[in-house]
Amino acid sequence: MTDRKEKSRPSFEAFHVKDGPEDKSYFNRIGTAFPHKDGQGHTITLDAVPVDGRIVLRSPKERLEETKRGDQKRNRSERDR
């Protein structure tokens, strides 16, 4: 068993995004992405694999700030960056 001084935190969260009526999108968290120790990539762990819609990676901090500001109503071009 590996003894870790500091637990690794995900740098991204994975969401299944499905477009709904009235230009709304619905986000369902399906996994996380952890950085490699050498900084040259990420390991993605998915709890589910969607068969439709899209997968979006967002930083946890970014989603927290959006929720606090209430930025849920953005246009599609901004969401698809």
C-alpha positions, 0 to 999 in steps of 0.5 A: 500500500502506498503512503501518500502525504497529500491526496491527489485532487482532480484537476477536472470533473467530467460531465455528460451534457445533454441539450434540452428545450429552450436552449438549456443544457443539463449537466450530470457529473460522470467522473474526474480527471487526475493529473499525472505526476510528470505533468504530461497528461491526465487519467480520466475515471468515468463512472458512466459512459453516455451514449448520446450528448457530449462529455465536458471537462470543467475545473472544479473551481470554475463550476463552483464559481459559476454556481455561486454567480448563477451563470447557468444561462450562457449561450451554447457557443460559450459552453462549447469552448 
